[in-house]
Amino acid sequence: MTTRATELLRVVHARPGVTRADAARLIGVGTGATTELVGRLGQAGLLAEEPAAPSGARGRPTTSLIPHPRGPLIAAASITHEAWRVDVVELGGGTLATVREEVGGHSGGEVVAAIGAAVTRLRRQYGDRIRGIGISAPGTVSRDLVLDASALGWHDVDLAAAWPGAEIFVAGNDATLAASAESHRGVAVGASVALHLRIEAGLGGAVVNGGQVLVGALGAAGEFGHMPFGDPAVACPCGAYGCWGTAVDGSALARLLGHDQPRDPVSYARRIIAATDPEPAAATATVAAALGRGIAGLVNGLDPDLVTLGGLGADLLAAAPQPLEEAYRAGLMAFRRASPPPVLAAALGDDGPLAGAAEEAWTALLASLV
């Protein structure tokens, strides 16, 4: 295979259903050369064609490029505080199968074992078409695939145990992977510098610069929720005090309302944010303002084009846009206030981390296919 073949596969992956004519234009080759490339990739079991939708233009009808029906696949897994899920993902991001279970009170090792069992079953179903796996997890993931999820009380969890010896195995923090997905397939496509923030039980995020996620020297960049933007009297499960994440998640809402700390802070927070009674609404506004102030600090320091919010961040933006916007603008340096970077809900929603895990695994696989 050639560099042009790689480029063509990447175009088809990024633009599902792209026509052969548009693909030729995007990779900068003639229609004859593209026809030859498509033929070779078809023989290799990587691409197929189907009739394109009528365009109304004159000339010979073109075809759409689609994944080969026997082509390679990726397993993409997502772990949240509530549940885990594994999808089988084809070229272009389409999902062929899904397995999901509640996390319950299981340990990190037990959850990874359950994911591994699901992947084994899926590999029996799809055979050697599944070439690798990407995993999104709610914590810090080291370069040797060890997870530390302090909010869940999980430490030194070996994610690699989900598929020992996998040809391709990538894993990362859920907010980091959601940021990657949002820049590839969401509202941050085309941004020069994008800041993504995701709230679950705590807050994480990532900066995407020119389409590349900044992961840091140890792979742990983006732990914005542990910046000291919160109440310095409040202890965080990470061991520090005053972490921003403790001021914007379900635990913050519970403290404001005088409730016990919820066992499931995400579901609890969504119930409170959706409530219309004055007391929950006031607590939601307070937390939204804390989110807006912190966003302003990051915008002042990082200078992004836009900010995207996932998880509970999107819920807070929808439920309390005014206090969030007012706190955001008040915290910005004066020169930014006339035209501040927009703060938008992530287009991929709760599927962002899973989509990011699939993107990272597919990126690695595409580099090895041709």
LODO-188298 format. One record per residue (C-alpha): x, y, z. Coordinates in steps of 0.5 Angstrom, whole numbers, plus 500, padded with zeros to 3 digits. Layout:
<sites>
[site [X Y Z]]
...
</sites>
This chain:
<sites>
[site [500 500 500]]
[site [502 507 499]]
[site [502 514 503]]
[site [496 516 498]]
[site [492 509 500]]
[site [493 512 508]]
[site [490 518 506]]
[site [484 516 503]]
[site [483 511 509]]
[site [483 517 513]]
[site [479 521 509]]
[site [473 516 509]]
[site [474 515 516]]
[site [473 522 518]]
[site [468 523 513]]
[site [463 517 513]]
[site [460 516 506]]
[site [464 521 502]]
[site [464 520 495]]
[site [469 518 491]]
[site [470 524 487]]
[site [470 528 493]]
[site [475 524 496]]
[site [480 525 490]]
[site [479 532 491]]
[site [481 532 498]]
[site [487 527 497]]
[site [489 531 491]]
[site [489 526 486]]
[site [486 525 479]]
[site [479 520 479]]
[site [483 515 475]]
[site [488 514 481]]
[site [483 514 486]]
[site [479 509 482]]
[site [486 505 482]]
[site [487 506 490]]
[site [479 504 491]]
[site [480 498 488]]
[site [487 496 491]]
[site [484 497 498]]
[site [477 493 496]]
[site [482 487 494]]
[site [485 488 501]]
[site [478 488 505]]
[site [479 495 507]]
[site [474 499 503]]
[site [468 498 499]]
[site [463 502 495]]
[site [456 504 494]]
[site [452 508 489]]
[site [452 515 492]]
[site [445 519 493]]
[site [443 523 487]]
[site [446 530 487]]
[site [443 533 481]]
[site [449 535 477]]
[site [450 533 470]]
[site [456 527 469]]
[site [457 520 471]]
[site [454 518 478]]
[site [459 517 483]]
[site [460 512 489]]
[site [460 513 496]]
[site [466 510 500]]
[site [464 505 505]]
[site [468 500 510]]
[site [469 493 507]]
[site [464 489 510]]
[site [469 484 512]]
[site [474 490 514]]
[site [478 491 521]]
[site [474 493 527]]
[site [476 496 534]]
[site [473 495 540]]
[site [472 502 544]]
[site [470 501 552]]
[site [468 507 556]]
[site [468 506 564]]
[site [464 512 568]]
[site [462 512 575]]
[site [455 509 573]]
[site [457 503 568]]
[site [462 501 563]]
[site [460 500 556]]
[site [464 496 550]]
[site [462 498 542]]
[site [465 495 536]]
[site [467 500 531]]
[site [468 500 524]]
[site [472 505 519]]
[site [468 512 520]]
[site [466 511 527]]
[site [459 507 526]]
[site [458 502 531]]
[site [456 495 530]]
[site [455 492 537]]
[site [454 494 544]]
[site [455 491 551]]
[site [454 495 557]]
[site [453 493 565]]
[site [452 497 571]]
[site [459 498 575]]
[site [455 497 582]]
[site [460 496 588]]
[site [465 493 583]]
[site [472 494 584]]
[site [477 497 578]]
[site [480 490 577]]
[site [473 487 577]]
[site [470 492 572]]
[site [476 491 567]]
[site [475 483 568]]
[site [468 484 566]]
[site [470 489 560]]
[site [475 483 558]]
[site [470 478 558]]
[site [466 482 554]]
[site [471 483 549]]
[site [473 476 549]]
[site [466 474 547]]
[site [466 480 541]]
[site [472 477 538]]
[site [469 470 538]]
[site [463 473 534]]
[site [467 478 529]]
[site [473 473 529]]
[site [480 477 528]]
[site [477 483 525]]
[site [477 486 531]]
[site [484 489 531]]
[site [485 493 538]]
[site [482 496 543]]
[site [481 503 546]]
[site [479 505 553]]
[site [476 511 556]]
[site [477 511 564]]
[site [475 517 569]]
[site [481 518 572]]
[site [489 519 571]]
[site [492 513 566]]
[site [499 512 566]]
[site [503 511 560]]
[site [504 504 562]]
[site [496 503 562]]
[site [495 504 570]]
[site [489 507 572]]
[site [488 511 578]]
[site [481 514 579]]
[site [481 517 586]]
[site [473 519 586]]
[site [472 511 585]]
[site [477 509 590]]
[site [481 505 585]]
[site [488 505 585]]
[site [493 502 581]]
[site [488 498 576]]
[site [491 495 570]]
[site [487 496 564]]
[site [492 492 560]]
[site [488 486 563]]
[site [482 487 559]]
[site [486 484 553]]
[site [493 482 554]]
[site [497 482 548]]
[site [493 486 544]]
[site [496 488 537]]
[site [493 495 539]]
[site [491 498 546]]
[site [490 505 547]]
[site [487 508 554]]
[site [486 515 557]]
[site [482 520 561]]
[site [475 520 559]]
[site [475 528 559]]
[site [482 528 555]]
[site [479 523 550]]
[site [472 527 549]]
[site [476 533 548]]
[site [480 529 542]]
[site [473 526 539]]
[site [470 533 540]]
[site [476 536 535]]
[site [475 531 530]]
[site [467 530 530]]
[site [464 535 534]]
[site [463 543 535]]
[site [471 544 536]]
[site [473 541 529]]
[site [477 546 525]]
[site [479 550 532]]
[site [486 552 532]]
[site [486 551 540]]
[site [480 548 543]]
[site [479 547 551]]
[site [474 542 553]]
[site [472 541 560]]
[site [468 535 563]]
[site [464 534 569]]
[site [462 527 572]]
[site [464 526 579]]
[site [469 532 579]]
[site [472 535 573]]
[site [477 534 568]]
[site [479 536 561]]
[site [484 537 555]]
[site [487 543 551]]
[site [487 541 543]]
[site [492 545 539]]
[site [492 544 532]]
[site [488 537 533]]
[site [493 534 537]]
[site [491 533 545]]
[site [496 536 550]]
[site [497 530 554]]
[site [503 532 558]]
[site [510 529 560]]
[site [507 524 564]]
[site [500 523 560]]
[site [496 526 566]]
[site [495 533 563]]
[site [488 536 563]]
[site [487 535 571]]
[site [484 542 571]]
[site [479 540 577]]
[site [485 539 581]]
[site [487 547 580]]
[site [485 551 587]]
[site [479 554 584]]
[site [475 551 590]]
[site [473 552 597]]
[site [480 551 601]]
[site [476 548 607]]
[site [474 542 602]]
[site [478 536 602]]
[site [478 533 595]]
[site [479 525 594]]
[site [485 526 591]]
[site [488 529 597]]
[site [489 536 596]]
[site [484 542 599]]
[site [480 547 595]]
[site [480 543 588]]
[site [475 546 583]]
[site [472 540 582]]
[site [469 539 589]]
[site [466 546 587]]
[site [462 544 581]]
[site [460 537 581]]
[site [454 533 585]]
[site [458 533 592]]
[site [458 541 591]]
[site [450 541 590]]
[site [450 536 596]]
[site [454 541 601]]
[site [450 547 599]]
[site [443 543 600]]
[site [445 540 606]]
[site [445 533 604]]
[site [449 527 605]]
[site [454 526 600]]
[site [451 522 594]]
[site [453 515 592]]
[site [452 516 585]]
[site [454 524 584]]
[site [452 524 577]]
[site [445 521 577]]
[site [444 526 584]]
[site [447 532 580]]
[site [442 531 574]]
[site [436 530 579]]
[site [438 537 582]]
[site [440 541 576]]
[site [433 539 573]]
[site [429 541 579]]
[site [425 547 579]]
[site [424 548 586]]
[site [428 555 589]]
[site [433 551 593]]
[site [435 546 588]]
[site [435 552 583]]
[site [439 557 587]]
[site [444 551 588]]
[site [445 550 581]]
[site [446 557 580]]
[site [452 557 585]]
[site [455 551 582]]
[site [454 554 575]]
[site [458 561 577]]
[site [463 557 580]]
[site [464 553 573]]
[site [464 560 570]]
[site [469 563 574]]
[site [474 557 573]]
[site [473 557 565]]
[site [475 565 565]]
[site [481 563 569]]
[site [483 558 564]]
[site [481 562 558]]
[site [486 568 561]]
[site [492 563 561]]
[site [491 558 555]]
[site [488 563 550]]
[site [483 558 546]]
[site [478 559 540]]
[site [472 556 544]]
[site [471 552 550]]
[site [466 546 550]]
[site [463 543 556]]
[site [461 535 557]]
[site [458 531 562]]
[site [454 535 568]]
[site [458 541 565]]
[site [453 541 559]]
[site [447 540 564]]
[site [449 546 568]]
[site [450 551 562]]
[site [443 549 559]]
[site [440 550 566]]
[site [443 556 569]]
[site [446 560 563]]
[site [446 567 566]]
[site [450 566 572]]
[site [455 562 568]]
[site [456 567 563]]
[site [456 573 568]]
[site [461 569 572]]
[site [465 567 566]]
[site [465 575 563]]
[site [467 578 570]]
[site [473 573 571]]
[site [476 575 564]]
[site [481 580 563]]
[site [478 586 560]]
[site [481 586 553]]
[site [477 579 552]]
[site [470 581 554]]
[site [468 584 548]]
[site [469 578 544]]
[site [470 572 549]]
[site [471 565 546]]
[site [464 562 546]]
[site [462 556 551]]
[site [458 551 548]]
[site [455 544 550]]
[site [459 538 547]]
[site [456 536 540]]
[site [458 528 542]]
[site [455 529 549]]
[site [456 523 554]]
[site [458 519 548]]
[site [464 523 547]]
[site [469 519 551]]
[site [467 513 548]]
[site [468 516 541]]
[site [475 519 543]]
[site [477 512 545]]
[site [475 509 538]]
[site [478 515 535]]
[site [485 514 538]]
[site [485 506 537]]
[site [483 507 530]]
[site [489 512 529]]
[site [493 507 531]]
[site [490 502 527]]
[site [490 506 520]]
[site [498 507 521]]
[site [499 500 521]]
[site [494 498 516]]
[site [498 501 510]]
</sites>
